Amino acid sequence: MHAFDVLGDPVRRRILELLADGERTSGAVTAVIRAEFGISQPAVSQHLRVLRDNGFATVQRDGARRRYAVDDTALREADEWLGRFRRFWTPHLDAMATEIARGRRQRRLNQTEE
């Protein structure tokens, strides 16, 4: 499965967001995903398996529990692929950062004048 096919699913993206904050048990992931998406535990397990099988997550057994964490292998590959396109948005992001800095500077100047 291609990295963007894996990342194209909102449930899998959300699971990765959870794992990016730190290692979690499958039960903890399932609780959040069930509450947010209303899907069953077996469906969450399938999404975790897709992430694991495609290099986005690792799993370690801890007795009866399974602890999941982000595996950056597939994320690095996706980042490398996106690298050729960065030239299209980097100048826009740089310009936005400049405008944000100008706005902050102007607010500070306005506050000192008051």
C-alpha positions as CSV (number, residue, x, y, z in Angstrom):
1,M,0.0,0.0,0.0
2,H,1.3,3.4,-0.9
3,A,2.1,5.8,2.0
4,F,-0.6,8.3,0.9
5,D,-3.2,5.5,0.6
6,V,-2.5,4.8,4.3
7,L,-2.5,8.5,5.3
8,G,-5.6,9.2,3.2
9,D,-7.8,7.6,5.8
10,P,-8.9,10.0,8.6
11,V,-9.0,7.3,11.2
12,R,-5.4,6.3,10.5
13,R,-4.3,9.9,10.5
14,R,-5.9,10.4,13.9
15,I,-4.3,7.3,15.3
16,L,-0.9,8.6,14.1
17,E,-1.7,12.0,15.8
18,L,-2.4,10.1,19.1
19,L,0.8,8.1,18.7
20,A,2.9,11.2,17.9
21,D,2.1,12.3,21.5
22,G,3.7,9.2,22.9
23,E,3.3,5.4,23.0
24,R,-0.2,4.2,23.7
25,T,-1.8,0.9,24.4
26,S,-4.2,-0.5,21.8
27,G,-7.0,-0.1,24.4
28,A,-6.2,3.6,24.9
29,V,-6.2,4.2,21.1
30,T,-9.4,2.2,20.7
31,A,-11.2,4.2,23.4
32,V,-10.4,7.6,21.6
33,I,-11.1,6.3,18.1
34,R,-14.4,4.7,19.1
35,A,-15.5,7.9,20.8
36,E,-14.5,10.1,17.9
37,F,-15.4,7.9,14.9
38,G,-17.9,5.4,16.4
39,I,-16.2,2.4,15.0
40,S,-15.8,-1.0,16.6
41,Q,-12.7,-2.4,18.4
42,P,-12.0,-4.8,15.5
43,A,-12.1,-2.0,13.0
44,V,-9.6,0.0,15.1
45,S,-7.4,-3.1,15.3
46,Q,-7.5,-3.3,11.5
47,H,-6.4,0.3,11.2
48,L,-3.5,-0.3,13.7
49,R,-2.5,-3.3,11.6
50,V,-2.4,-1.3,8.4
51,L,-0.2,1.3,10.1
52,R,2.1,-1.4,11.5
53,D,2.3,-3.4,8.2
54,N,3.1,-0.3,6.2
55,G,5.9,1.1,8.4
56,F,4.0,3.8,10.3
57,A,3.7,2.2,13.7
58,T,5.5,-0.3,15.8
59,V,4.0,-2.6,18.4
60,Q,5.5,-4.2,21.5
61,R,3.8,-6.8,23.6
62,D,3.6,-6.0,27.3
63,G,2.0,-9.1,28.8
64,A,-1.6,-9.1,27.5
65,R,-1.3,-5.5,26.3
66,R,0.1,-4.1,23.1
67,R,1.8,-0.8,23.1
68,Y,1.9,1.2,19.8
69,A,4.3,3.9,18.8
70,V,5.1,5.9,15.7
71,D,7.6,4.3,13.4
72,D,9.1,7.1,11.3
73,T,10.3,4.9,8.4
74,A,7.3,5.4,6.1
75,L,6.9,9.0,7.3
76,R,10.4,9.8,6.2
77,E,9.8,8.1,2.8
78,A,6.6,10.3,2.3
79,D,8.6,13.3,3.4
80,E,11.3,12.6,0.8
81,W,8.6,12.2,-1.9
82,L,7.1,15.5,-0.9
83,G,10.5,17.1,-1.1
84,R,10.3,17.7,-4.8
85,F,7.1,19.8,-4.3
86,R,8.2,21.9,-1.4
87,R,9.4,24.7,-3.7
88,F,5.7,25.3,-4.5
89,W,4.7,26.2,-0.9
90,T,7.9,27.1,0.9
91,P,8.1,30.7,-0.5
92,H,4.4,31.2,0.5
93,L,5.1,30.0,4.0
94,D,8.1,32.2,4.3
95,A,6.1,35.2,3.2
96,M,3.4,34.3,5.7
97,A,6.0,34.1,8.5
98,T,7.3,37.5,7.5
99,E,3.8,39.0,7.6
100,I,3.2,37.5,11.0
101,A,6.4,39.0,12.3
102,R,5.5,42.4,10.9
103,G,2.1,42.2,12.6
104,R,3.7,41.3,16.0
105,R,6.2,44.1,15.6
106,Q,3.4,46.6,14.8
107,R,1.3,45.5,17.8
108,R,4.3,46.0,20.1
109,L,4.9,49.5,18.6
110,N,1.3,50.3,19.0
111,Q,1.3,49.2,22.7
112,T,4.4,51.3,23.5
113,E,2.7,54.4,22.0
114,E,-0.4,54.0,24.2
